[in-house]
């Protein structure tokens, strides 16, 4: 178990060393727990979260459907802060399932990675 955790942490550090967000091109950070998914647009230069969304309030639907709903909510908020490009940060999560669904939905709805 300890080896699995250390691999996850190394993967996270490797990814974060390569990407960083700014006010013009923020970082789209995704966090996935067993039951929920969270996404936020972060300006790493100033250390501020520009907008965020989660599926905590959603009751119905599969986990993938909830991930798509999270993106729709985040897209509405991103329009208000004039964001149309970003850097995708999957964290230590593999690019499958809910994380992939959220990223694909973002691309389909006009966000450029």
Phi and psi restraints in degrees (range 20) as a CNS / XPLOR table:
assign (resid 1 and name C) (resid 2 and name N)
       (resid 2 and name CA) (resid 2 and name C) 1.0 -63.9 20.0 2
assign (resid 2 and name N) (resid 2 and name CA)
       (resid 2 and name C) (resid 3 and name N) 1.0 -37.8 20.0 2
assign (resid 2 and name C) (resid 3 and name N)
       (resid 3 and name CA) (resid 3 and name C) 1.0 -65.5 20.0 2
assign (resid 3 and name N) (resid 3 and name CA)
       (resid 3 and name C) (resid 4 and name N) 1.0 -38.1 20.0 2
assign (resid 3 and name C) (resid 4 and name N)
       (resid 4 and name CA) (resid 4 and name C) 1.0 -63.4 20.0 2
assign (resid 4 and name N) (resid 4 and name CA)
       (resid 4 and name C) (resid 5 and name N) 1.0 -42.4 20.0 2
assign (resid 4 and name C) (resid 5 and name N)
       (resid 5 and name CA) (resid 5 and name C) 1.0 -67.2 20.0 2
assign (resid 5 and name N) (resid 5 and name CA)
       (resid 5 and name C) (resid 6 and name N) 1.0 -42.7 20.0 2
assign (resid 5 and name C) (resid 6 and name N)
       (resid 6 and name CA) (resid 6 and name C) 1.0 -66.2 20.0 2
assign (resid 6 and name N) (resid 6 and name CA)
       (resid 6 and name C) (resid 7 and name N) 1.0 -35.2 20.0 2
assign (resid 6 and name C) (resid 7 and name N)
       (resid 7 and name CA) (resid 7 and name C) 1.0 -65.1 20.0 2
assign (resid 7 and name N) (resid 7 and name CA)
       (resid 7 and name C) (resid 8 and name N) 1.0 -40.1 20.0 2
assign (resid 7 and name C) (resid 8 and name N)
       (resid 8 and name CA) (resid 8 and name C) 1.0 -63.9 20.0 2
assign (resid 8 and name N) (resid 8 and name CA)
       (resid 8 and name C) (resid 9 and name N) 1.0 -42.7 20.0 2
assign (resid 8 and name C) (resid 9 and name N)
       (resid 9 and name CA) (resid 9 and name C) 1.0 -66.6 20.0 2
assign (resid 9 and name N) (resid 9 and name CA)
       (resid 9 and name C) (resid 10 and name N) 1.0 -42.0 20.0 2
assign (resid 9 and name C) (resid 10 and name N)
       (resid 10 and name CA) (resid 10 and name C) 1.0 -62.2 20.0 2
assign (resid 10 and name N) (resid 10 and name CA)
       (resid 10 and name C) (resid 11 and name N) 1.0 -39.8 20.0 2
assign (resid 10 and name C) (resid 11 and name N)
       (resid 11 and name CA) (resid 11 and name C) 1.0 -63.0 20.0 2
assign (resid 11 and name N) (resid 11 and name CA)
       (resid 11 and name C) (resid 12 and name N) 1.0 -41.6 20.0 2
assign (resid 11 and name C) (resid 12 and name N)
       (resid 12 and name CA) (resid 12 and name C) 1.0 -64.3 20.0 2
assign (resid 12 and name N) (resid 12 and name CA)
       (resid 12 and name C) (resid 13 and name N) 1.0 -45.0 20.0 2
assign (resid 12 and name C) (resid 13 and name N)
       (resid 13 and name CA) (resid 13 and name C) 1.0 -64.7 20.0 2
assign (resid 13 and name N) (resid 13 and name CA)
       (resid 13 and name C) (resid 14 and name N) 1.0 -38.1 20.0 2
assign (resid 13 and name C) (resid 14 and name N)
       (resid 14 and name CA) (resid 14 and name C) 1.0 -63.3 20.0 2
assign (resid 14 and name N) (resid 14 and name CA)
       (resid 14 and name C) (resid 15 and name N) 1.0 -41.6 20.0 2
assign (resid 14 and name C) (resid 15 and name N)
       (resid 15 and name CA) (resid 15 and name C) 1.0 -69.4 20.0 2
assign (resid 15 and name N) (resid 15 and name CA)
       (resid 15 and name C) (resid 16 and name N) 1.0 -45.4 20.0 2
assign (resid 15 and name C) (resid 16 and name N)
       (resid 16 and name CA) (resid 16 and name C) 1.0 -68.9 20.0 2
assign (resid 16 and name N) (resid 16 and name CA)
       (resid 16 and name C) (resid 17 and name N) 1.0 -23.9 20.0 2
assign (resid 16 and name C) (resid 17 and name N)
       (resid 17 and name CA) (resid 17 and name C) 1.0 -69.4 20.0 2
assign (resid 17 and name N) (resid 17 and name CA)
       (resid 17 and name C) (resid 18 and name N) 1.0 -25.8 20.0 2
assign (resid 17 and name C) (resid 18 and name N)
       (resid 18 and name CA) (resid 18 and name C) 1.0 -92.5 20.0 2
assign (resid 18 and name N) (resid 18 and name CA)
       (resid 18 and name C) (resid 19 and name N) 1.0 -23.9 20.0 2
assign (resid 18 and name C) (resid 19 and name N)
       (resid 19 and name CA) (resid 19 and name C) 1.0 -123.1 20.0 2
assign (resid 19 and name N) (resid 19 and name CA)
       (resid 19 and name C) (resid 20 and name N) 1.0 149.2 20.0 2
assign (resid 19 and name C) (resid 20 and name N)
       (resid 20 and name CA) (resid 20 and name C) 1.0 -155.2 20.0 2
assign (resid 20 and name N) (resid 20 and name CA)
       (resid 20 and name C) (resid 21 and name N) 1.0 147.5 20.0 2
assign (resid 20 and name C) (resid 21 and name N)
       (resid 21 and name CA) (resid 21 and name C) 1.0 -105.0 20.0 2
assign (resid 21 and name N) (resid 21 and name CA)
       (resid 21 and name C) (resid 22 and name N) 1.0 156.6 20.0 2
assign (resid 21 and name C) (resid 22 and name N)
       (resid 22 and name CA) (resid 22 and name C) 1.0 -130.7 20.0 2
assign (resid 22 and name N) (resid 22 and name CA)
       (resid 22 and name C) (resid 23 and name N) 1.0 -178.9 20.0 2
assign (resid 22 and name C) (resid 23 and name N)
       (resid 23 and name CA) (resid 23 and name C) 1.0 -67.7 20.0 2
assign (resid 23 and name N) (resid 23 and name CA)
       (resid 23 and name C) (resid 24 and name N) 1.0 -34.5 20.0 2
assign (resid 23 and name C) (resid 24 and name N)
       (resid 24 and name CA) (resid 24 and name C) 1.0 -80.8 20.0 2
assign (resid 24 and name N) (resid 24 and name CA)
       (resid 24 and name C) (resid 25 and name N) 1.0 -32.1 20.0 2
assign (resid 24 and name C) (resid 25 and name N)
       (resid 25 and name CA) (resid 25 and name C) 1.0 -135.1 20.0 2
assign (resid 25 and name N) (resid 25 and name CA)
       (resid 25 and name C) (resid 26 and name N) 1.0 82.0 20.0 2
assign (resid 25 and name C) (resid 26 and name N)
       (resid 26 and name CA) (resid 26 and name C) 1.0 -72.9 20.0 2
assign (resid 26 and name N) (resid 26 and name CA)
       (resid 26 and name C) (resid 27 and name N) 1.0 168.7 20.0 2
assign (resid 26 and name C) (resid 27 and name N)
       (resid 27 and name CA) (resid 27 and name C) 1.0 -94.0 20.0 2
assign (resid 27 and name N) (resid 27 and name CA)
       (resid 27 and name C) (resid 28 and name N) 1.0 126.4 20.0 2
assign (resid 27 and name C) (resid 28 and name N)
       (resid 28 and name CA) (resid 28 and name C) 1.0 -90.6 20.0 2
assign (resid 28 and name N) (resid 28 and name CA)
       (resid 28 and name C) (resid 29 and name N) 1.0 99.1 20.0 2
assign (resid 28 and name C) (resid 29 and name N)
       (resid 29 and name CA) (resid 29 and name C) 1.0 -93.5 20.0 2
assign (resid 29 and name N) (resid 29 and name CA)
       (resid 29 and name C) (resid 30 and name N) 1.0 134.1 20.0 2
assign (resid 29 and name C) (resid 30 and name N)
       (resid 30 and name CA) (resid 30 and name C) 1.0 -118.0 20.0 2
assign (resid 30 and name N) (resid 30 and name CA)
       (resid 30 and name C) (resid 31 and name N) 1.0 132.3 20.0 2
assign (resid 30 and name C) (resid 31 and name N)
       (resid 31 and name CA) (resid 31 and name C) 1.0 -125.2 20.0 2
assign (resid 31 and name N) (resid 31 and name CA)
       (resid 31 and name C) (resid 32 and name N) 1.0 131.6 20.0 2
assign (resid 31 and name C) (resid 32 and name N)
       (resid 32 and name CA) (resid 32 and name C) 1.0 -124.0 20.0 2
assign (resid 32 and name N) (resid 32 and name CA)
       (resid 32 and name C) (resid 33 and name N) 1.0 121.4 20.0 2
assign (resid 32 and name C) (resid 33 and name N)
       (resid 33 and name CA) (resid 33 and name C) 1.0 -101.7 20.0 2
assign (resid 33 and name N) (resid 33 and name CA)
       (resid 33 and name C) (resid 34 and name N) 1.0 -175.7 20.0 2
assign (resid 33 and name C) (resid 34 and name N)
       (resid 34 and name CA) (resid 34 and name C) 1.0 -64.9 20.0 2
assign (resid 34 and name N) (resid 34 and name CA)
       (resid 34 and name C) (resid 35 and name N) 1.0 -32.0 20.0 2
assign (resid 34 and name C) (resid 35 and name N)
       (resid 35 and name CA) (resid 35 and name C) 1.0 -113.8 20.0 2
assign (resid 35 and name N) (resid 35 and name CA)
       (resid 35 and name C) (resid 36 and name N) 1.0 -21.4 20.0 2
assign (resid 35 and name C) (resid 36 and name N)
       (resid 36 and name CA) (resid 36 and name C) 1.0 -131.3 20.0 2
assign (resid 36 and name N) (resid 36 and name CA)
       (resid 36 and name C) (resid 37 and name N) 1.0 166.7 20.0 2
assign (resid 36 and name C) (resid 37 and name N)
       (resid 37 and name CA) (resid 37 and name C) 1.0 -135.3 20.0 2
assign (resid 37 and name N) (resid 37 and name CA)
       (resid 37 and name C) (resid 38 and name N) 1.0 141.7 20.0 2
assign (resid 37 and name C) (resid 38 and name N)
       (resid 38 and name CA) (resid 38 and name C) 1.0 -129.1 20.0 2
assign (resid 38 and name N) (resid 38 and name CA)
       (resid 38 and name C) (resid 39 and name N) 1.0 144.0 20.0 2
assign (resid 38 and name C) (resid 39 and name N)
       (resid 39 and name CA) (resid 39 and name C) 1.0 -139.5 20.0 2
assign (resid 39 and name N) (resid 39 and name CA)
       (resid 39 and name C) (resid 40 and name N) 1.0 142.6 20.0 2
assign (resid 39 and name C) (resid 40 and name N)
       (resid 40 and name CA) (resid 40 and name C) 1.0 -149.7 20.0 2
assign (resid 40 and name N) (resid 40 and name CA)
       (resid 40 and name C) (resid 41 and name N) 1.0 148.5 20.0 2
assign (resid 40 and name C) (resid 41 and name N)
       (resid 41 and name CA) (resid 41 and name C) 1.0 -99.7 20.0 2
assign (resid 41 and name N) (resid 41 and name CA)
       (resid 41 and name C) (resid 42 and name N) 1.0 121.3 20.0 2
assign (resid 41 and name C) (resid 42 and name N)
       (resid 42 and name CA) (resid 42 and name C) 1.0 -121.6 20.0 2
assign (resid 42 and name N) (resid 42 and name CA)
       (resid 42 and name C) (resid 43 and name N) 1.0 134.5 20.0 2
assign (resid 42 and name C) (resid 43 and name N)
       (resid 43 and name CA) (resid 43 and name C) 1.0 -95.5 20.0 2
assign (resid 43 and name N) (resid 43 and name CA)
       (resid 43 and name C) (resid 44 and name N) 1.0 105.4 20.0 2
assign (resid 43 and name C) (resid 44 and name N)
       (resid 44 and name CA) (resid 44 and name C) 1.0 -75.2 20.0 2
assign (resid 44 and name N) (resid 44 and name CA)
       (resid 44 and name C) (resid 45 and name N) 1.0 -21.4 20.0 2
assign (resid 44 and name C) (resid 45 and name N)
       (resid 45 and name CA) (resid 45 and name C) 1.0 -66.8 20.0 2
assign (resid 45 and name N) (resid 45 and name CA)
       (resid 45 and name C) (resid 46 and name N) 1.0 -48.1 20.0 2
assign (resid 45 and name C) (resid 46 and name N)
       (resid 46 and name CA) (resid 46 and name C) 1.0 -93.5 20.0 2
assign (resid 46 and name N) (resid 46 and name CA)
       (resid 46 and name C) (resid 47 and name N) 1.0 -10.7 20.0 2
assign (resid 46 and name C) (resid 47 and name N)
       (resid 47 and name CA) (resid 47 and name C) 1.0 74.1 20.0 2
assign (resid 47 and name N) (resid 47 and name CA)
       (resid 47 and name C) (resid 48 and name N) 1.0 31.5 20.0 2
assign (resid 47 and name C) (resid 48 and name N)
       (resid 48 and name CA) (resid 48 and name C) 1.0 -119.8 20.0 2
assign (resid 48 and name N) (resid 48 and name CA)
       (resid 48 and name C) (resid 49 and name N) 1.0 147.6 20.0 2
assign (resid 48 and name C) (resid 49 and name N)
       (resid 49 and name CA) (resid 49 and name C) 1.0 -88.2 20.0 2
assign (resid 49 and name N) (resid 49 and name CA)
       (resid 49 and name C) (resid 50 and name N) 1.0 123.1 20.0 2
assign (resid 49 and name C) (resid 50 and name N)
       (resid 50 and name CA) (resid 50 and name C) 1.0 -79.7 20.0 2
assign (resid 50 and name N) (resid 50 and name CA)
       (resid 50 and name C) (resid 51 and name N) 1.0 -43.1 20.0 2
assign (resid 50 and name C) (resid 51 and name N)
       (resid 51 and name CA) (resid 51 and name C) 1.0 -160.9 20.0 2
assign (resid 51 and name N) (resid 51 and name CA)
       (resid 51 and name C) (resid 52 and name N) 1.0 157.7 20.0 2
assign (resid 51 and name C) (resid 52 and name N)
       (resid 52 and name CA) (resid 52 and name C) 1.0 -147.7 20.0 2
assign (resid 52 and name N) (resid 52 and name CA)
       (resid 52 and name C) (resid 53 and name N) 1.0 162.3 20.0 2
assign (resid 52 and name C) (resid 53 and name N)
       (resid 53 and name CA) (resid 53 and name C) 1.0 -155.0 20.0 2
assign (resid 53 and name N) (resid 53 and name CA)
       (resid 53 and name C) (resid 54 and name N) 1.0 153.6 20.0 2
assign (resid 53 and name C) (resid 54 and name N)
       (resid 54 and name CA) (resid 54 and name C) 1.0 -149.7 20.0 2
assign (resid 54 and name N) (resid 54 and name CA)
       (resid 54 and name C) (resid 55 and name N) 1.0 171.0 20.0 2
assign (resid 54 and name C) (resid 55 and name N)
       (resid 55 and name CA) (resid 55 and name C) 1.0 -103.0 20.0 2
assign (resid 55 and name N) (resid 55 and name CA)
       (resid 55 and name C) (resid 56 and name N) 1.0 24.6 20.0 2
assign (resid 55 and name C) (resid 56 and name N)
       (resid 56 and name CA) (resid 56 and name C) 1.0 -62.7 20.0 2
assign (resid 56 and name N) (resid 56 and name CA)
       (resid 56 and name C) (resid 57 and name N) 1.0 -34.2 20.0 2
assign (resid 56 and name C) (resid 57 and name N)
       (resid 57 and name CA) (resid 57 and name C) 1.0 -86.4 20.0 2
assign (resid 57 and name N) (resid 57 and name CA)
       (resid 57 and name C) (resid 58 and name N) 1.0 -14.7 20.0 2
assign (resid 57 and name C) (resid 58 and name N)
       (resid 58 and name CA) (resid 58 and name C) 1.0 -78.8 20.0 2
assign (resid 58 and name N) (resid 58 and name CA)
       (resid 58 and name C) (resid 59 and name N) 1.0 136.0 20.0 2
assign (resid 58 and name C) (resid 59 and name N)
       (resid 59 and name CA) (resid 59 and name C) 1.0 -110.4 20.0 2
assign (resid 59 and name N) (resid 59 and name CA)
       (resid 59 and name C) (resid 60 and name N) 1.0 -35.0 20.0 2
assign (resid 59 and name C) (resid 60 and name N)
       (resid 60 and name CA) (resid 60 and name C) 1.0 -106.6 20.0 2
assign (resid 60 and name N) (resid 60 and name CA)
       (resid 60 and name C) (resid 61 and name N) 1.0 154.1 20.0 2
assign (resid 60 and name C) (resid 61 and name N)
       (resid 61 and name CA) (resid 61 and name C) 1.0 110.0 20.0 2
assign (resid 61 and name N) (resid 61 and name CA)
       (resid 61 and name C) (resid 62 and name N) 1.0 162.1 20.0 2
assign (resid 61 and name C) (resid 62 and name N)
       (resid 62 and name CA) (resid 62 and name C) 1.0 -76.3 20.0 2
assign (resid 62 and name N) (resid 62 and name CA)
       (resid 62 and name C) (resid 63 and name N) 1.0 173.3 20.0 2
assign (resid 62 and name C) (resid 63 and name N)
       (resid 63 and name CA) (resid 63 and name C) 1.0 -66.1 20.0 2
assign (resid 63 and name N) (resid 63 and name CA)
       (resid 63 and name C) (resid 64 and name N) 1.0 -36.0 20.0 2
assign (resid 63 and name C) (resid 64 and name N)
       (resid 64 and name CA) (resid 64 and name C) 1.0 -68.5 20.0 2
assign (resid 64 and name N) (resid 64 and name CA)
       (resid 64 and name C) (resid 65 and name N) 1.0 -40.9 20.0 2
assign (resid 64 and name C) (resid 65 and name N)
       (resid 65 and name CA) (resid 65 and name C) 1.0 -63.4 20.0 2
assign (resid 65 and name N) (resid 65 and name CA)
       (resid 65 and name C) (resid 66 and name N) 1.0 -36.7 20.0 2
assign (resid 65 and name C) (resid 66 and name N)
       (resid 66 and name CA) (resid 66 and name C) 1.0 -67.0 20.0 2
assign (resid 66 and name N) (resid 66 and name CA)
       (resid 66 and name C) (resid 67 and name N) 1.0 -36.6 20.0 2
assign (resid 66 and name C) (resid 67 and name N)
       (resid 67 and name CA) (resid 67 and name C) 1.0 -63.4 20.0 2
assign (resid 67 and name N) (resid 67 and name CA)
       (resid 67 and name C) (resid 68 and name N) 1.0 -39.2 20.0 2
assign (resid 67 and name C) (resid 68 and name N)
       (resid 68 and name CA) (resid 68 and name C) 1.0 -66.2 20.0 2
assign (resid 68 and name N) (resid 68 and name CA)
       (resid 68 and name C) (resid 69 and name N) 1.0 -38.3 20.0 2
assign (resid 68 and name C) (resid 69 and name N)
       (resid 69 and name CA) (resid 69 and name C) 1.0 -66.6 20.0 2
assign (resid 69 and name N) (resid 69 and name CA)
       (resid 69 and name C) (resid 70 and name N) 1.0 -35.5 20.0 2
assign (resid 69 and name C) (resid 70 and name N)
       (resid 70 and name CA) (resid 70 and name C) 1.0 -62.5 20.0 2
assign (resid 70 and name N) (resid 70 and name CA)
       (resid 70 and name C) (resid 71 and name N) 1.0 -43.3 20.0 2
assign (resid 70 and name C) (resid 71 and name N)
       (resid 71 and name CA) (resid 71 and name C) 1.0 -63.5 20.0 2
assign (resid 71 and name N) (resid 71 and name CA)
       (resid 71 and name C) (resid 72 and name N) 1.0 -41.9 20.0 2
assign (resid 71 and name C) (resid 72 and name N)
       (resid 72 and name CA) (resid 72 and name C) 1.0 -60.7 20.0 2
assign (resid 72 and name N) (resid 72 and name CA)
       (resid 72 and name C) (resid 73 and name N) 1.0 -40.3 20.0 2
assign (resid 72 and name C) (resid 73 and name N)
       (resid 73 and name CA) (resid 73 and name C) 1.0 -66.5 20.0 2
assign (resid 73 and name N) (resid 73 and name CA)
       (resid 73 and name C) (resid 74 and name N) 1.0 -41.5 20.0 2
assign (resid 73 and name C) (resid 74 and name N)
       (resid 74 and name CA) (resid 74 and name C) 1.0 -68.3 20.0 2
assign (resid 74 and name N) (resid 74 and name CA)
       (resid 74 and name C) (resid 75 and name N) 1.0 -35.3 20.0 2
assign (resid 74 and name C) (resid 75 and name N)
       (resid 75 and name CA) (resid 75 and name C) 1.0 -64.0 20.0 2
assign (resid 75 and name N) (resid 75 and name CA)
       (resid 75 and name C) (resid 76 and name N) 1.0 -40.1 20.0 2
assign (resid 75 and name C) (resid 76 and name N)
       (resid 76 and name CA) (resid 76 and name C) 1.0 -61.8 20.0 2
assign (resid 76 and name N) (resid 76 and name CA)
       (resid 76 and name C) (resid 77 and name N) 1.0 -40.1 20.0 2
assign (resid 76 and name C) (resid 77 and name N)
       (resid 77 and name CA) (resid 77 and name C) 1.0 -72.8 20.0 2
assign (resid 77 and name N) (resid 77 and name CA)
       (resid 77 and name C) (resid 78 and name N) 1.0 -34.2 20.0 2
assign (resid 77 and name C) (resid 78 and name N)
       (resid 78 and name CA) (resid 78 and name C) 1.0 -67.8 20.0 2
assign (resid 78 and name N) (resid 78 and name CA)
       (resid 78 and name C) (resid 79 and name N) 1.0 -29.9 20.0 2
assign (resid 78 and name C) (resid 79 and name N)
       (resid 79 and name CA) (resid 79 and name C) 1.0 -62.7 20.0 2
assign (resid 79 and name N) (resid 79 and name CA)
       (resid 79 and name C) (resid 80 and name N) 1.0 -37.2 20.0 2
assign (resid 79 and name C) (resid 80 and name N)
       (resid 80 and name CA) (resid 80 and name C) 1.0 -69.0 20.0 2
assign (resid 80 and name N) (resid 80 and name CA)
       (resid 80 and name C) (resid 81 and name N) 1.0 -25.7 20.0 2
assign (resid 80 and name C) (resid 81 and name N)
       (resid 81 and name CA) (resid 81 and name C) 1.0 -105.2 20.0 2
assign (resid 81 and name N) (resid 81 and name CA)
       (resid 81 and name C) (resid 82 and name N) 1.0 16.0 20.0 2
assign (resid 81 and name C) (resid 82 and name N)
       (resid 82 and name CA) (resid 82 and name C) 1.0 58.6 20.0 2
assign (resid 82 and name N) (resid 82 and name CA)
       (resid 82 and name C) (resid 83 and name N) 1.0 50.6 20.0 2
assign (resid 82 and name C) (resid 83 and name N)
       (resid 83 and name CA) (resid 83 and name C) 1.0 -110.8 20.0 2
assign (resid 83 and name N) (resid 83 and name CA)
       (resid 83 and name C) (resid 84 and name N) 1.0 126.1 20.0 2
assign (resid 83 and name C) (resid 84 and name N)
       (resid 84 and name CA) (resid 84 and name C) 1.0 -132.4 20.0 2
assign (resid 84 and name N) (resid 84 and name CA)
       (resid 84 and name C) (resid 85 and name N) 1.0 -5.4 20.0 2
assign (resid 84 and name C) (resid 85 and name N)
       (resid 85 and name CA) (resid 85 and name C) 1.0 -130.8 20.0 2
assign (resid 85 and name N) (resid 85 and name CA)
       (resid 85 and name C) (resid 86 and name N) 1.0 151.4 20.0 2
assign (resid 85 and name C) (resid 86 and name N)
       (resid 86 and name CA) (resid 86 and name C) 1.0 -159.2 20.0 2
assign (resid 86 and name N) (resid 86 and name CA)
       (resid 86 and name C) (resid 87 and name N) 1.0 175.5 20.0 2
assign (resid 86 and name C) (resid 87 and name N)
       (resid 87 and name CA) (resid 87 and name C) 1.0 -111.6 20.0 2
assign (resid 87 and name N) (resid 87 and name CA)
       (resid 87 and name C) (resid 88 and name N) 1.0 127.7 20.0 2
assign (resid 87 and name C) (resid 88 and name N)
       (resid 88 and name CA) (resid 88 and name C) 1.0 -86.2 20.0 2
assign (resid 88 and name N) (resid 88 and name CA)
       (resid 88 and name C) (resid 89 and name N) 1.0 126.3 20.0 2
assign (resid 88 and name C) (resid 89 and name N)
       (resid 89 and name CA) (resid 89 and name C) 1.0 -118.9 20.0 2
assign (resid 89 and name N) (resid 89 and name CA)
       (resid 89 and name C) (resid 90 and name N) 1.0 105.5 20.0 2
assign (resid 89 and name C) (resid 90 and name N)
       (resid 90 and name CA) (resid 90 and name C) 1.0 -84.6 20.0 2
assign (resid 90 and name N) (resid 90 and name CA)
       (resid 90 and name C) (resid 91 and name N) 1.0 -2.8 20.0 2
assign (resid 90 and name C) (resid 91 and name N)
       (resid 91 and name CA) (resid 91 and name C) 1.0 67.4 20.0 2
assign (resid 91 and name N) (resid 91 and name CA)
       (resid 91 and name C) (resid 92 and name N) 1.0 -137.2 20.0 2
assign (resid 91 and name C) (resid 92 and name N)
       (resid 92 and name CA) (resid 92 and name C) 1.0 -96.2 20.0 2
assign (resid 92 and name N) (resid 92 and name CA)
       (resid 92 and name C) (resid 93 and name N) 1.0 7.8 20.0 2
assign (resid 92 and name C) (resid 93 and name N)
       (resid 93 and name CA) (resid 93 and name C) 1.0 -86.2 20.0 2
assign (resid 93 and name N) (resid 93 and name CA)
       (resid 93 and name C) (resid 94 and name N) 1.0 142.2 20.0 2
assign (resid 93 and name C) (resid 94 and name N)
       (resid 94 and name CA) (resid 94 and name C) 1.0 -69.1 20.0 2
assign (resid 94 and name N) (resid 94 and name CA)
       (resid 94 and name C) (resid 95 and name N) 1.0 151.6 20.0 2
assign (resid 94 and name C) (resid 95 and name N)
       (resid 95 and name CA) (resid 95 and name C) 1.0 -85.2 20.0 2
assign (resid 95 and name N) (resid 95 and name CA)
       (resid 95 and name C) (resid 96 and name N) 1.0 67.1 20.0 2
assign (resid 95 and name C) (resid 96 and name N)
       (resid 96 and name CA) (resid 96 and name C) 1.0 -143.7 20.0 2
assign (resid 96 and name N) (resid 96 and name CA)
       (resid 96 and name C) (resid 97 and name N) 1.0 165.4 20.0 2
assign (resid 96 and name C) (resid 97 and name N)
       (resid 97 and name CA) (resid 97 and name C) 1.0 64.6 20.0 2
assign (resid 97 and name N) (resid 97 and name CA)
       (resid 97 and name C) (resid 98 and name N) 1.0 -126.2 20.0 2
assign (resid 97 and name C) (resid 98 and name N)
       (resid 98 and name CA) (resid 98 and name C) 1.0 -65.9 20.0 2
assign (resid 98 and name N) (resid 98 and name CA)
       (resid 98 and name C) (resid 99 and name N) 1.0 -36.4 20.0 2
assign (resid 98 and name C) (resid 99 and name N)
       (resid 99 and name CA) (resid 99 and name C) 1.0 -66.0 20.0 2
assign (resid 99 and name N) (resid 99 and name CA)
       (resid 99 and name C) (resid 100 and name N) 1.0 -44.1 20.0 2
assign (resid 99 and name C) (resid 100 and name N)
       (resid 100 and name CA) (resid 100 and name C) 1.0 -66.2 20.0 2
assign (resid 100 and name N) (resid 100 and name CA)
       (resid 100 and name C) (resid 101 and name N) 1.0 -40.3 20.0 2
assign (resid 100 and name C) (resid 101 and name N)
       (resid 101 and name CA) (resid 101 and name C) 1.0 -62.8 20.0 2
assign (resid 101 and name N) (resid 101 and name CA)
       (resid 101 and name C) (resid 102 and name N) 1.0 -41.6 20.0 2
assign (resid 101 and name C) (resid 102 and name N)
       (resid 102 and name CA) (resid 102 and name C) 1.0 -64.9 20.0 2
assign (resid 102 and name N) (resid 102 and name CA)
       (resid 102 and name C) (resid 103 and name N) 1.0 -43.0 20.0 2
assign (resid 102 and name C) (resid 103 and name N)
       (resid 103 and name CA) (resid 103 and name C) 1.0 -66.9 20.0 2
assign (resid 103 and name N) (resid 103 and name CA)
       (resid 103 and name C) (resid 104 and name N) 1.0 -43.1 20.0 2
assign (resid 103 and name C) (resid 104 and name N)
       (resid 104 and name CA) (resid 104 and name C) 1.0 -64.3 20.0 2
assign (resid 104 and name N) (resid 104 and name CA)
       (resid 104 and name C) (resid 105 and name N) 1.0 -40.2 20.0 2
assign (resid 104 and name C) (resid 105 and name N)
       (resid 105 and name CA) (resid 105 and name C) 1.0 -64.3 20.0 2
assign (resid 105 and name N) (resid 105 and name CA)
       (resid 105 and name C) (resid 106 and name N) 1.0 -38.1 20.0 2
assign (resid 105 and name C) (resid 106 and name N)
       (resid 106 and name CA) (resid 106 and name C) 1.0 -63.2 20.0 2
assign (resid 106 and name N) (resid 106 and name CA)
       (resid 106 and name C) (resid 107 and name N) 1.0 -43.4 20.0 2
assign (resid 106 and name C) (resid 107 and name N)
       (resid 107 and name CA) (resid 107 and name C) 1.0 -66.1 20.0 2
assign (resid 107 and name N) (resid 107 and name CA)
       (resid 107 and name C) (resid 108 and name N) 1.0 -42.3 20.0 2
assign (resid 107 and name C) (resid 108 and name N)
       (resid 108 and name CA) (resid 108 and name C) 1.0 -63.6 20.0 2
assign (resid 108 and name N) (resid 108 and name CA)
       (resid 108 and name C) (resid 109 and name N) 1.0 -31.6 20.0 2
assign (resid 108 and name C) (resid 109 and name N)
       (resid 109 and name CA) (resid 109 and name C) 1.0 -95.0 20.0 2
assign (resid 109 and name N) (resid 109 and name CA)
       (resid 109 and name C) (resid 110 and name N) 1.0 15.6 20.0 2
assign (resid 109 and name C) (resid 110 and name N)
       (resid 110 and name CA) (resid 110 and name C) 1.0 104.9 20.0 2
assign (resid 110 and name N) (resid 110 and name CA)
       (resid 110 and name C) (resid 111 and name N) 1.0 -4.5 20.0 2
assign (resid 110 and name C) (resid 111 and name N)
       (resid 111 and name CA) (resid 111 and name C) 1.0 -81.6 20.0 2
assign (resid 111 and name N) (resid 111 and name CA)
       (resid 111 and name C) (resid 112 and name N) 1.0 134.9 20.0 2
assign (resid 111 and name C) (resid 112 and name N)
       (resid 112 and name CA) (resid 112 and name C) 1.0 -106.2 20.0 2
assign (resid 112 and name N) (resid 112 and name CA)
       (resid 112 and name C) (resid 113 and name N) 1.0 131.3 20.0 2
